Amino acid sequence: MKILILGAGQVGGTLAENLASENFDITLVDKDGDRLRELRDRLDIQTIEGMASRPDVLRAAGAEDADMLVAVTNSDEVNMVACQVSYSLFRTPTKIARIRASAYTTRAGLFSKEHMPIDVLINPEQVVTEHIERLIQYPGALQVLDFAQGRAQLVAVKAYGDGPLVGQALATLREHVPGVDMRVAAIFRRDRAIMPEGDTVIEADDEVFFIAARRDITAVMSELRGLEAPYKRIIIAGGGHIGERLAQVTAKGHHVKIIEYDARRAMDLADSLDGAVVIQGDATDGDLLTNENIEDTDVFCALTNDDEANIMSSMLAKRLGARKVMTLIGKPAYVDLVQGGVIDVAISPQQATISELLAYVRRGDVARVHSLRRGAAEAMEAIAHGDSRSSKVVGRRLDEIRLPPGASIGALVRGEDVLIAHDSLCVESDDHVILFLTDKRQVRAVENLFQVGLNFF
């Protein structure tokens, strides 16, 4: 598949890195020649320097025979024009654009072949807001991912030494959670993936990924690490798009304060937000945090557009007594450095956005893809089609399916039912199969499993 990526920023560069490792034909377009040279030296990709929306630049990048265009420059307008040019001049089959401004995304009917021909809209701020909202909904979770319209969820938690299951084998899990069906999909121990077996013993500080029906998530979490009290008091540092959106969606059920440095922006937020207290000030000011009772705060979310300010304010909030801190970090190298120490959850907007993009890149009928462990692993929702003659999965028991190394099936979603994976479970046509891959080199092999043979037609 030939893919044009417009914009070599954090999202474009990280996406190119993810896809280049899977042998896609990638061409990256940007005005920054130095950035392009850095990526070209590191990755097996082609690069074109120039304005991404110009017809001559797109032609030089190979738009005439591209299968997909992903426009993720820093300009909504450039992204939109690039999609229009690609459709009008080159008939590019699939066009994906990152659009931030709500002035565009809230206009019904704007994005269509008759008007602005964009097939998929990606709004990073909305993606990140939903990610944080799920983390607030499940205190103690490191990651919460939806599958099959939220009917099943994959949750990552850190196992603490005083947790009920630390030191016990996974086979005993059902004894601790009677009446609840769940499956541990993977365990990461000291940054190394462990494929779980019945005799695998959970150790303190393990990062445990488990899958269950949404209704059962809280019960399972209480056994894996002890149930935490719900979050009630939230302080948000940064009143940008993400901070404002998060305040809007959490204000109903929580006591929310938002700290914004810019006085004019703080006034605008005070006028537009209902149910949230807006404070004009610096979130790295210890006196301000103390005056706002940081020691009674359940979760502190640092969401400014400055990584260093987010990290410093989070560390300060934790030292002053905040129960949990979540920190938005744009530089991927920082994420691994800070998470798991003073900072409880480091949130990468690039990885959240790339998860949205990957579902449209994957072959076969892939409904959802989530990038895990900063891109080291992947969770995929694939839809099974065909019958026992045309499909490699339909009509077969799970223990009969030849999965590649590092891949495991966590659950099937059949209609409204969530069926946790067991060897005797048989895959039916139209099942949503949720898989976990600890080795991303096996993505293509998994895609091939779900491609229907010619005799299906």
Buried (B, 14 or more C-beta within 10 A) or exposed (E): BBBBBBBBBBBBBBBBBBBBBBEBBBBBBBBEEEBBEBBBEEBEBBBBBBBBBBBEBBBBBBBEEBBBBBBBBEBBEBBBBBBBBBBEEBEBEBBBBBBBEEEBBEEEEBBEEEEBBBBBBBBBBBBBBBBBBBBBBBBBBBBBBBBBEEBBBBBBBBBBEEBBBBEBBBEEBEEBBEEBBBBBBBBBBEEEBBBBEEEBBBBEBBBBBBBBBBEBBBBBBBBBBEEBEEBEBBBBBBBBBBBBBBBBBBBEBBBBBBBBBEEEBBEBBBEEBEEBBBBBBBBBBBEBBEEBEBEEBBBBBBBBBBBEBBBBBBBBBBEBBBBBBBBBBBEBEBBBEBBBEBBBBBBBBBBBBBBBBBBBBBBBBBBBBBBBBBBBBBBBBBBBBBBEEBBBBBBBEBEEBEBBEBBBBBBBBBEEEBBBBEEEBBBBBEBBBBBBBBBBEBBEBBBEBBBBEEEBE
